[in-house]
Amino acid sequence: TLDIGLTSEEDWFELIYGGKEHPTVYNSLSSLTLETGDIAYGANWEAIEDAEPFPFLSTLKVTGGYPFDDDLLFRGNGETLQNLHVPFSAIARGILGRFGVFKRSGVTRMNRVCTDAVTAADKEFIAANADTLIEIQVHGILKVSSSLVIMGDTDECHIYLAIYTAPTMSFLQHLEFATLVLDASHIFQVIVALPNLVSLACKISGCGPDIEAVPESERPRDLFAKYYPLSYKFRSLNVTDVAGATAEDIAHLAMLLAVVCPSFRAANVLPTLRREFSREVA
């Protein structure tokens, strides 16, 4: 495992070429975290076209800027890389997907992709490129993973739901919104947009009019007629936190999902939340 802070292009060159001077160390490296600071996008890396710096990585985390216009960090490790954490900008700007990074690098074992929160610069880019963003944003980078974790604030909900429920994400089986708060309508939107989704983890707010507007005695029949089938594959909702939702809200939402998703099995709540709900009832 190696954690490195990079503040200049010189730092990057030293890191990339270090493998030639210390091949034993680099060849045994399985986990790499890079703190890149504010390095500009699109830096010129023509001088290191032949480099394959980290051939056996299984975990790669990049925080800060992502300066590459190609697949430099992924060369040679396609058969070992399993966990990837990259800046949101690397995906939203199409830097990785646009160049077909994973297709060219042969990544085959990826099982978890995580993106950082949206920055102010990302928001400006999204606003300026809304019409074409969906077409370029993942294009292969995430198609190799069945699991995605998305970081971000509640006020960015519309950005995430627009981008990550695009048709290119339909392969996803497991999705986690680490900080985003969803209500029932958002959860429905995600499930409908991702037909292969098996599990969703998120914070939830009050469950909204989809549940409360229907009298309890009529809910199963009414919901079945209105929504069935929402999904044949969705099995579990993992509630990581609540924002105004009660134990009854979660129970209502679980009932709704059980009615309209034939494979749904459970709404799982963290032990700390279960204890809080127990105190509420008491």
ChimeraX attribute file (.defattr): number of C-alpha atoms within 10 A of each C-alpha:
attribute: neighborCount
match mode: 1-to-1
recipient: residues
	/A:1	11
	/A:2	11
	/A:3	10
	/A:4	13
	/A:5	13
	/A:6	17
	/A:7	13
	/A:8	13
	/A:9	16
	/A:10	10
	/A:11	13
	/A:12	17
	/A:13	13
	/A:14	11
	/A:15	14
	/A:16	18
	/A:17	15
	/A:18	14
	/A:19	18
	/A:20	12
	/A:21	9
	/A:22	10
	/A:23	14
	/A:24	10
	/A:25	11
	/A:26	20
	/A:27	14
	/A:28	13
	/A:29	17
	/A:30	18
	/A:31	17
	/A:32	17
	/A:33	16
	/A:34	18
	/A:35	16
	/A:36	21
	/A:37	15
	/A:38	14
	/A:39	17
	/A:40	13
	/A:41	15
	/A:42	12
	/A:43	12
	/A:44	11
	/A:45	15
	/A:46	7
	/A:47	8
	/A:48	13
	/A:49	10
	/A:50	9
	/A:51	15
	/A:52	18
	/A:53	23
	/A:54	25
	/A:55	21
	/A:56	20
	/A:57	25
	/A:58	20
	/A:59	19
	/A:60	22
	/A:61	18
	/A:62	20
	/A:63	18
	/A:64	17
	/A:65	19
	/A:66	25
	/A:67	19
	/A:68	18
	/A:69	18
	/A:70	18
	/A:71	19
	/A:72	19
	/A:73	18
	/A:74	22
	/A:75	21
	/A:76	20
	/A:77	21
	/A:78	21
	/A:79	16
	/A:80	17
	/A:81	23
	/A:82	20
	/A:83	20
	/A:84	20
	/A:85	19
	/A:86	19
	/A:87	21
	/A:88	23
	/A:89	25
	/A:90	23
	/A:91	21
	/A:92	22
	/A:93	19
	/A:94	21
	/A:95	24
	/A:96	25
	/A:97	23
	/A:98	18
	/A:99	17
	/A:100	17
	/A:101	22
	/A:102	22
	/A:103	16
	/A:104	13
	/A:105	17
	/A:106	15
	/A:107	21
	/A:108	17
	/A:109	15
	/A:110	23
	/A:111	16
	/A:112	20
	/A:113	22
	/A:114	22
	/A:115	22
	/A:116	19
	/A:117	17
	/A:118	20
	/A:119	13
	/A:120	9
	/A:121	10
	/A:122	17
	/A:123	15
	/A:124	11
	/A:125	15
	/A:126	20
	/A:127	12
	/A:128	11
	/A:129	13
	/A:130	14
	/A:131	9
	/A:132	10
	/A:133	19
	/A:134	20
	/A:135	15
	/A:136	18
	/A:137	24
	/A:138	25
	/A:139	21
	/A:140	20
	/A:141	22
	/A:142	25
	/A:143	19
	/A:144	20
	/A:145	23
	/A:146	20
	/A:147	22
	/A:148	23
	/A:149	19
	/A:150	22
	/A:151	18
	/A:152	20
	/A:153	15
	/A:154	14
	/A:155	10
	/A:156	14
	/A:157	15
	/A:158	10
	/A:159	15
	/A:160	19
	/A:161	15
	/A:162	13
	/A:163	19
	/A:164	21
	/A:165	18
	/A:166	17
	/A:167	13
	/A:168	19
	/A:169	23
	/A:170	18
	/A:171	17
	/A:172	22
	/A:173	19
	/A:174	21
	/A:175	23
	/A:176	20
	/A:177	22
	/A:178	20
	/A:179	17
	/A:180	20
	/A:181	23
	/A:182	21
	/A:183	19
	/A:184	21
	/A:185	14
	/A:186	16
	/A:187	21
	/A:188	17
	/A:189	13
	/A:190	20
	/A:191	22
	/A:192	17
	/A:193	19
	/A:194	25
	/A:195	19
	/A:196	19
	/A:197	25
	/A:198	21
	/A:199	21
	/A:200	23
	/A:201	22
	/A:202	23
	/A:203	20
	/A:204	24
	/A:205	18
	/A:206	20
	/A:207	23
	/A:208	14
	/A:209	11
	/A:210	15
	/A:211	19
	/A:212	14
	/A:213	9
	/A:214	13
	/A:215	10
	/A:216	11
	/A:217	8
	/A:218	9
	/A:219	19
	/A:220	17
	/A:221	10
	/A:222	15
	/A:223	18
	/A:224	17
	/A:225	12
	/A:226	11
	/A:227	15
	/A:228	15
	/A:229	14
	/A:230	20
	/A:231	23
	/A:232	16
	/A:233	18
	/A:234	26
	/A:235	19
	/A:236	22
	/A:237	23
	/A:238	17
	/A:239	17
	/A:240	20
	/A:241	20
	/A:242	18
	/A:243	12
	/A:244	10
	/A:245	16
	/A:246	18
	/A:247	17
	/A:248	12
	/A:249	19
	/A:250	22
	/A:251	14
	/A:252	17
	/A:253	23
	/A:254	18
	/A:255	19
	/A:256	20
	/A:257	30
	/A:258	20
	/A:259	22
	/A:260	21
	/A:261	22
	/A:262	16
	/A:263	16
	/A:264	22
	/A:265	14
	/A:266	16
	/A:267	20
	/A:268	15
	/A:269	18
	/A:270	11
	/A:271	10
	/A:272	11
	/A:273	16
	/A:274	13
	/A:275	11
	/A:276	13
	/A:277	14
	/A:278	11
	/A:279	9
	/A:280	10
	/A:281	7
	/A:282	6
